[in-house]
Amino acid sequence: MAKLCLKNISKSFESEKVKKQVLSDISLEIKDKSFCILLGPSGCGKSTLLRLIAGLEKPDNGDIYIDDKKVNDIHPKDRDIAFVFQSYALYPHLTVYQNMAFPLKIRGENKKTIDEKVNEAACILGLKELLNRKPKELSGGQRQRVALGRAIVRDAKIFLMDEPLSNLDAKLRANMRVEIKKLHQKLNTTFIYVTHDQTEALTMGDTIVILNEGKIFQKDTPENIFKSPKNTFVASFSGTYPMNLLEAAITDEKIKTGKIEFEIPDNYKEKLKGKNKIIIGIRPENIRLERKENDIAQNFNIDFVENTGAIKVVYFKESNLKAVVNTKETISNEKTFFFSLNDVMYFDIQTKELIS
């Protein structure tokens, strides 16, 4: 069992007599055996939070519990946590075997136990043929697997991963996402994974915690984060392509923004009553070239098109809108697009919170 509980955690750093608040009153519970993603922009506090859990930093306020045991004053090596760093942190003068065996040697394990654990981890990660190589002889993906192997041999309760794929190219990142997800299933333990990559978050985690400015903005399943963001920040930061967010005026029970105009849906008339302005949001993936029943049609002048192979990202001239479409046809000049009112979200213009 490896449940993690954070209660009212705050952390600040001082630099040149300037105090910067990095985390503010963070309370969070991560269930045993879950794969939790800490997602947020650079500087939001996610890596600091990971270091606090590991014991590499101490909180200014608040308590950290692992399996209901307070660990604030417990040394990092005694917290039963494995940490995978962004930089791999491999010893260049040691072989793959020696790098993976290092934490076991420090712990005082006997040679037989070390050999069994290293070889077992090497089999899981496909490193058996590389055990006698030095890090400089390995590719980026292989080095990352060695870093994972060094964590696996510890049989830790919790695995902490700080943007472990950020140094890899796109193809390797995609492959390693699958490998890490399979690894979680094999080890059947708790993973806490830091990233600013929305694709990693949505495809790997069973729980996503979105942080910004040192605070938790939303904790939920990937599906709920995508379909029901609590505010405009979460809406704009979740998803491979950020949600289109547009200020809109409300007059005579109609919503209007730029060229787009439609009647307020019946189930929102009471919720939007008394409001003159709101923010409407629609995912780029929900703006289509093909029409469905009850769709709204809108002509747009095309600014430019990004062709990514399987899909095209279309940018419109009239507004800060884009569409993501799966098509082989050439898109240029003016084109009619369609969307459903069921896919439109409404946010309060003042609080930026979702109106649901």
N, C-alpha and C positions, 0 to 999 in steps of 0.2 A: 504494500500500500504506500502511495506517495502523494497525498493531498497537500496542496500548498495554500496557505492563507496569509494574506497581507492585510494589516489593520492600520489605517491612518498613517501611511508612510509618507514622509516628507524628506527632501534632500536638497541642499543648496551647496554651491561651491563659491569660494572667494578667490578673486583674481585682481591683483593691483588695487586692493581695498574696495573692490566692487563685488557685492554679494549677488549671485544669480540663483534664483529659485529654479531648480530643475524638475522636481516632483512636488506636488502639492496634495496632501491628504488622500493618498491612493489607498483604496480598500478593494481587495480582489480575492476571489477564491477560485482555484484551479483544481478541478476534480482529478482523482487518481486515474492514471492511464490515458488521460486526454492528450490531444495534440493542440496546444494553445499557441496561437500566433499573436505576438505583440507588433502591431502595425502602426506606422506613423511617419511623418516627415523627419528629416534630419534635425536633430536638436530638440525633439519632443520629449526625451527622457527615457526612451525604451531600453537603450543599452545600459544606462545607469540603473534602471530597475533590475535588469538581469544581473548586474554586478552586485547589487544589494542582496539578491537572492543567494548568489554564490558566496557571499561573505567577503568579496573583494573591496567593498565599500561598506560603511556603516551609516544607517539612517540617522538624520537629525532627530526625528520623532517617529513613533510607530513601532510595531512589532511584526516579526516574520515567524510563521509557524510552519513546520513540516510535520505532517501526521500529528497535529495538535501539540507538538513540542516546540516551545519557543527557542529559536536558534540565534537570536541577536548576538549573543556573546560566545557562540560556538565557532571555532576556527574553521576556515573553508575546507580543509582536508577532512574534517570530522563531520561535515554536513551530508555526506553520502550523495554528492552531486558531481556530475561530469560536465565539463565546459568545453565546447567546440568554438574556437575563435575564428574570426574573419580571416586572419592572416596565416592560418594553419598552425603556426607556432611549433614547427618541427625542428629538431636539432639537426643541423646540416651534416655534422660529423658522424651521426649514428645511422645505422641501416633502418629500413622499414621495421624489421623485427624489433630492433633495440628501441626505436621510438615508441612502438606500441607497448613494449614491455616496461618502459620506464616508470609509469605510475605504480605498477605492481612491485617493482624492485624497491621503490621508495617506501612502499607499505610493508616491505619485509616478507613478501610471499616466497615460497620455496621454488626452485627451478622447475620442478615438474608441473606445479600449478600454473606458473607463468607460461610455460610452453603450451599447456593445454588451452589456456585462455587466449593466447595470441593466435594460435592456429585456428581455433574456433572462430574468432573474429575475422581472421584473414579469409576463411572459407565463406563467411556471410557476405563479405565485401568484395570478393573476387581478387584478393591480393596474394594468394598463395605463391604465384610465380614471381612476385616482386619483393619478397621478404629480405633478400640480401642486397637490394639496391639502396642507394643513398637518395635523399630527397631531390638533389639536382638532376637525377636521372629519370625523374617522374614528370608526367604531365600535371597540369593544374587539377584535373579531375581525380587523378590518382593520389595526389598529395592530400586532397580533401578527404578521400576515403581513408587514408592513413590517419588523419586527424580524428575521423569518426571511429576508427578502430581503436585508437588510444583511449577514447571515451568508453567504448563498449566493454573493454576488458575489465573495467572497474566494477561492473555490475551495479551501477549507481541507481538510486531510487528515482532521480530526476536528471534529465539531460537538458542542458542549457545550450542554445546555439545562437551565436551573435552574427547575423548576416553571413552565414558560411558559404554562400554561393556567389557573393557579389564580385569576386575576382575572376569568375569563370565566364567564358563566352556563352552566347545565347543557347547553342545546341547542348553544351555541357550542363548548363543550368537546368534545362528541360530534363535531361537524363538523370541528373542528381536529385531533382525533385521527386522523381519516381523512386529512386533508390532509398532516399531518406524516409519516404512514406512507407515503403516496404519494411525498412528497418524498424520503424515504430511498431508495425504490426507484429514483427518477429519478437521484439524485445518485450512488448506488452507492458511498457512503463510510461511515465509521464514525460512529455517533451514540451519545452517552452522555447519558442523560436522567434527571434527578432528579425524583422525585415521592413523595408520601405517599398517592397515590390508587391503590388496588388495581385498579380497573377500567382505568385507564390502563396500569398495569404489565402486566396479563394480556392486554390486547388489542393493545398496541403492540410490546412487546419480543420479541426472539427469545432473549434471555438476561436473567434477573432476578438481581440481587445484593441480598439482604436484609441491611440493617445495623441494629444496635441497640447502644446504649451504646458506640459507637465501634469495633465489631467486625463482621466478616462472619459472619452466622449460616448463610447458605446461598447458593450460586450454582448456578443450574440453569435449565432451560427453564421457561416458564410452566406447561406441563402437569405437569412433575415437582414443581414448587413446590406446585401445587394438590393433586396426588394423593399425593405422598410428602413432606410437610414433615418436616424433620429433627428438629424439636422443637416444643414447645407454642407458643413465641413465633411461629415461622413459621406454624404452623397457625392461630393466632388472628389473624395480621396479613395473611394472603393470602386472596384471594377477596373478592367484593363483600360477602358476608355472612360474618363470622368463623365458624370452626368451633365447634360446640358441644363444650365440654370439661368433663367431669364426673369427680370422684373416685369410684372404685368399689372395693368390697371383693370379695375372692376367697375363697370358702368352698365346700368340697366340689365343686371343679371347676366352680363357677358364679360368674358375675360379676353383682354386684347394685349398683345405684345408684338410690335413690328407688324409684319404681314399676317400673323396668326391671330385668328379671332374665333371664339366658340362660346356657346352657352354654358353656364355653370351646370355641371351634372346635378341631378336631383338630390343625390345623397350628400352633396357638398353645399347646397344652398343655405342651410341653417348654420353650418360650420363657418362659412365665409361671410355671413351676415354682418354688416357694419364695417367691413374692410374695404378700403379704397385701392390698396395696393397689396400684392403678394409676390412671392417668388414661385414660379412654376418650374418643375424639373421633369426631364424625360431622358431616358437612357438613349445614347446614340444607336444602340442595337435595336431600339423599338421604333426607329424611323425607317420606313421600308419603301421599296420600289413597287411592290405588289400590293394590290388593294384587298382588304378583307371587309367583311360586313360591318357597317356602321363606322367605318374609318373616316377620318377627316383628311381631305385632299388639300395639298398646298404646293403651289409652284414656287421654286427657288432658283435664283441665279447662282450658278456654280462658281466658286472662287478658285479652288484647285482640288485635285484628287490625289490621295496617297494610295498607290497600288502596292499592297503587301503580299500579293500572291493569291491566297484564297479569298481575301476580302479586300474591299476598297473603303477608305475613310474619305468621306465627302464633306468639304467645308463650303458653307454658303456665304454669299456676299452680304446679304441684308442684315444678318444678325450673327451673334456669337453662337452659332449652332453647327453641329456636325452630325453626320449619319454614318453608321457602319453597315455596309451592305455586302451580301454575298452574290456577286454577279460577274459575268465575263464581258458584259457589254460595255462599250465606251460611254463614259458619262462626261458631258461637257455642256457649256452654255446654260440653258434653262431646262429644268426637269421637274416633273411632278412626283412628290413624295407623299407617303401616307402614314398616319399614326392613329392609334386608338386612345380615346379619353381614359380608358381603363389603365393605360400605362403612364398617365400624367400624375405627378405628385405635386402637392401644394405645401409651401413653407411660409411661416409667418415672416413678414418683412422686417419686423423689429427683433424678435428673438432668434430667428433663423431655424426654429424648431419645426418638425414635420407636423402638419395638420392632418390628423387621421380620424 
